Amino acid sequence: MSKAEILDVLPALRPEERQEILERLCDLQEAEEGAVHQEWVNEALKSGPARPAAAADWDGAFKRGLARAVKRP
């Protein structure tokens, strides 16, 4: 079923059916976000013990952020 077909059918559904669809979509989104967050945690754990950031670390992060912001439309 295409996205357009789904959108055409939605208005004909009963409120409880639309609520069930919304809940399932939210569950899927939470699962996807949870997986991404777990990847971040795993990456952080693999990087070794935490250390205080030096001024150069903050300066470098700031410059990288500015460079990315300039590239955005």
Order of alpha helices (4+ residues) and beta strands (2+ residues): alpha-alpha-alpha
